[in-house]
Amino acid sequence: MFNLASLPRTLPAALRDVTHRRVHVRLAAVRDLARLAQETPEPAVGALLQALSDPAAPVRARAALALADAQVEVSSSALLPLLDDVDAHVREMALTALGETSRPDDALALEAIRGALESESAALRFQALIAYARVAEEKALPTLLAALGDPDARVRYVALRAAEERIDENAAAPARAELHSRAEAALEDEAADVRLAAAIVLAKTGHAAAFEEIASAVNALGAAREPEDEQTAIDLAGELGIAAARPGLMRRAFGGVLRRDRFAWQARVALARLGDERARRSILKDLHSWSYEVRSLAVAAAGRARVLEARPALLALRSSPKRADPEAVQEALALLA
């Protein structure tokens, strides 16, 4: 009558229901076993391994995903047969699980994942590339760079992001140069997500075309498919002084009447870093808000945007720790110093 949600299964109930005659019951039991595997690994993981051979493909797929979610170490030999499963989704989830549960020295797992990189299915290549990057770690870089020539945009995108994660400021100069060269080429990619990812890689080198791409992404009326990249573009616009992004930042920070932009706060910080007086006044005003949350967000914004005029208010808030997050206040003062 009231359609109450069912309570999470106990371990005995999940172990019982994972062999239930109804598929939807087995699916629900597998989901609970993923949670229980972190509490009582041995019986729960054992049941999930058995579910990998369930007659229903959705159960096999969810069991593989549950092993990935549980983040417990299992032998790759249990997952490798699923790479030949008749169901494509099962094969994808098996790759996901191999990426999460295999060790870097697991030669069989690495060989199997490399084989999937040659699949005709773009979805399988996508999952295989993510898995390979996780298992092979720093040795994955040549494969990631090669995948930037993949015919599928999503594969090219994840290859670029994964390669970026493996090359920091301490990486060898040839590796950075190779990534930057590939990213420059990717600035001409037909896919907007790939172009933006390439621009993020190149932005801190002062690359003019990367600045243009970041401004274009910030000014675009439609949201980017990857929210993390959209936020990064907004942050970089303020950090690197990309004035061409100002129209989009203004719309995001102050233009939402019926629907607030999801990155309105980040846009206001970026505008303040660009010297926008309205944004800076808005941050200073919020430091005196009646709301603890609003004051704390304004504290963080003042620090990130280097609003030096906020220092007296921040010092007052430091003396009254119940008025704003003390750690945020201390961090903001350190940034202003």
N, C-alpha and C positions, 0 to 999 in steps of 0.2 A: 504493500500500500504506500509506504513512504519511500520505497526504492533506496534503502540504506546501503551504503557501500560495505562490501564484505571485508572482514578483518584479514590482515596478512596471515598466511598459513604458518603453523608451527612446522618444525622439521619433520616430525612423524607424519603430519598431514600432507606435506609436500612430497615426501617419499612415497606415500600411498597414491596420491593423485597423479604423479608423473607417469603412471601406467594405466590410468583411467581409460575406459573405452571411448570417451568423448574427447575429440581433439581440443576443443576450447578449454576443457578442464586441464588437459596435459600442458597446454600453452601457459595457462595461468600458474600451474605448479612450477614450470621451468623458470618463470620470471621470479617466483619466490625463492627458488633454489639459488639464483644468482645472489640474492641478498644473504641467504643463509650460509653460502659458501665462505663468506668472510668471517662468520662466527664459528661455524663447525665445518671446516674445509673437507675433511675426509669423506663423510657420508654424502654431503651435498655435491661435491665434485664428482664422486663416483656415480651418482644418479644422473648428473648432467652428461657424463661421458656415455652412459648407456642410452640417453635420449638422442645422442648423435646418430643412432641407427633406427630411430623411430620411423614407422611407415609413412608418417605424414611429413611432407617437406617443410611446412611452416614450423613444426616442432623441432626438426633437425636444425633449421636456420636459427631459431631462437635459442636452442641449446648452445650452438657455437657462439652466438652473441653473448649469452649469459656467461660463458667461460671467459670471454674477453672483458666483460664488465666486472667480473669477480676479481680479475687481475691476480689469479693464482697460477703458479707454474704447473703446466701439464706437459706430458710428452707430446711432441708434434706428431708422433705416429698415430695418435688417436684422431687427429684432424686432417692429416694428409689424404685419406681416402675420400673426404668430402670435396676435394678439389676436382674429382671426377663425377660428382653427383649429377643426376639428370636435371636437377633444378638449378637455374642460374643464381637465384637469390641465396641458396644454400652455399654455392661455391663462393659467392662474395663474402658471406658471413664467416666462412671457414678461413678466408684470407685475413679478415679482420681479427679473428681469434689467433691466428698464427702470429700476426704482428704484435699482439698484446702479450702472448704467453711464451714465445720462443726466446731462446738465449742467442746471443751473437755468435756463439761457437757451434750452433746447431746447423751443421752442413746440409742435412736433409731438408730442413725447413727453408733455408736460403735458396737451395737449388729449386725447390718446388715454387717458391715465390717468384724467382727469376723466370721460371717457365711461364707463369701466368702473365708476366710483363709482355709476352709475345702473343697474348690472346687476341682473337679478332674482336672480342667484346670490349668496348671502351669502359664499361662499368667494372669489368674484371681488372683491366689494366690500372684503373684508378685505385681500386682497393689494394692491388698488388704493390703499386708504387708506395702507398702509405705504409703497408706492412714491411716492405723492403727497407724503407728509410728508418723505421723503428728498430728493426732487427740488425741491419748491417751497420747502423750508427754512422760514424765518420767515413767509413768505407763506401757509403752509398752515394757520395757526391758525384762521381763520374756518371753513374746510372741516372741520377736526377737531372744532370745537365743534358744528357742525351735525350731524356724524355721531353725536353722543351721543344723538340721537333715532332711530338706526337700529333696525329691528325685531330685528336679530340681536345677541345678547349679546357675541359675540366682537368684532364690529365696534365696539360701544360701548366695550368694554374697551380695545382698541388705540387708539381715538380719545382716550380719557381719558389714557392713559399717554403718548401722543405729544404731546398738548397740554401736559401737565405738563412734559415735557422742554423745551418751547419757552418756558416762562414761569418765569423765575427771579426772584430778589429784585430784580434790576435792571430787570425788565420794567415797562412802563407800568402805572400803577394801574388804569385801566379794563380792561386785558387780564386782570390778576390777579383783579379783581372778577368779571369774566364767568366765568372758570374756576371760581372758588370758588362762584359761584351755580349753575353747572351741576353741580359736584361735590356740592353740598348736595342737589340733586334726585336725583342718582345714589345717594345713601345709602339711598334707598328702592327701588333697582332689585331686580328679582326674582332677578338673578344674583349669587351670592356674590362672584365675582371682580370684578365691577364695583363692588359696594359697598366691597370692601376697597381697590380702587384709589382710589375717591373719598375714603375715610377717610385714606389716606396723603397725598393732596393737602391735606386740611384739618387734619390732626393738629397741625401746628406752629402753627396759629392758635388752638389751645386749644379747638377745637370739641368739645363734650361728646358729641354723637352719634358723632363720628368716633372718640373714645376708646372708646366702647362697642363699635363695630364692630371696632376693632383688638383689644380684649380678647377679643371673641367668636372672632376668627380664631385668636388665639394659644391659646385654650382648647379649640378644636375638636379632636376626636379624629382626624378625617380630615385628610390633608395638603391644602393649597390646590393648585389646579391650576397656579398660577404660583409656583415656588419662590422667585423673587426677591422677590415681594410678601410671601410668608410670612416670609422672613428680615427684610425691612424692618419688618414688623409687630412682630417680636420685638425688634429693635433700638430701635424707637420706644417700646415698652412700658417699656424701661429708661431710655431717654433722657428721656422725658416724665413718668416716674413714674406710669404707669398701673397702679395697685395691683390693679385688677380682673383683670389678666392673670396674677397670681401663680400660680393653680392650674395653668394651662397651662405656665407657665415651670418650675415645680417638676417636673411630670411629664416635660417635655422634658429638663431638666438632669440629673435624678437617677432618673427612673422606668424607664429602659430596662434590663431584665434580659436578655430574649432578643433584643431589637432596639433598638439605640441610635437615638435621634432624630437626624435629619440636621443639626439645628441645636442640638444639645446645648450646644456651646461658646457660641454666641450667647445661648442661654437662661441659661446660668450667669452670663455677663457682665451680662445684663439684671437678673437677680435680685440680683447684687452691687450694682448701681446703685440698686436699690430698698432696699438696706440689709440684705438677707438674710445672716445670720451664717454659715449653712452654706455658701453660695456663696463668701463672702469667705474663710472658712477653707480651702475647697477650693483656691482660687487660690493662697493663701499656701503651702499644702502642696506644690503642684505646682512652685513655684519652686525647690524642693529635690529634685525628682525625679532619678532616675538617667538619664533620657532627655533628650537635647538637644532633641528636638522638643517634648516635654511642657513642658520649662522655657521654651522660646521662646514657646509658646502661652500659658503662664501669664503671661509677661512682658507680652504684648499684652493679655491679659485684665485684668491689674492696672492698666495704663494706662487702658484704655477704661472700666473700672468705677470708676476713681478710688479704688483701694484704697491709702490713704496709708500703712498699716502695711507695705506692700511696699517702701517706699523703701530701707531698709537692705539688703535682699536684692538689689534692683536695682543699688544702688551696688557691691555685691560682685561681681555678675555683670558690671558694666561693667569691673571690674578684671581679669576673667578672660574675655576675649572668646570663648574656645573653648567656653565652657559654655552660651552662648545667643546668639541672633542679635544682633550688636552694634547694628544699626539699630533692631531692635525695642526693645532696652534703652534706647537714646537717646530714642526716640519716647515710650516709657512714662514715662521720667523727666521729659521735657518736659511731658507731660500732667499729671503729679502736681505739677509746679512751679506 
